[in-house]
Amino acid sequence: MRHKALPGDSPEDQVEQALLQRALGLTVTETRTEVTEKGEKTVRTEKELPPDLSAQVFWLKNRCPEKWREKPPEPQPEPGEDNLLEVLRQAAEESGKCATGP
């Protein structure tokens, strides 16, 4: 997997690469021009951007939702499997019925 968008990439690909870079952290070079008594000089400064937690969460939730969603889906019983909840409901209903007669 590459970590830099290429000029021919679609906007979606460029955003994906930018998101990945922020999620992992990156080094950026800032360039500025300073005016001094001797004239102008270009100053380059490298800055380390740490990994961004929001970008990591967004990436994981969207790339691997089955593993990283906030609330995992409730397990569904397999067809033909005893459904304990349903059995308990029926037992509660039956025990609540009053027998009539002597």
Secondary structure, DSSP 8 states (H G I E B T S, - for coil): --SS--TTS-HHHHHHHHHHHHHH-EEEEEEEEEEETTEEEEEEEEEEE---HHHHHHHHHHHSHHHH-SS-------TTS--HHHHHHHHHHHHH------
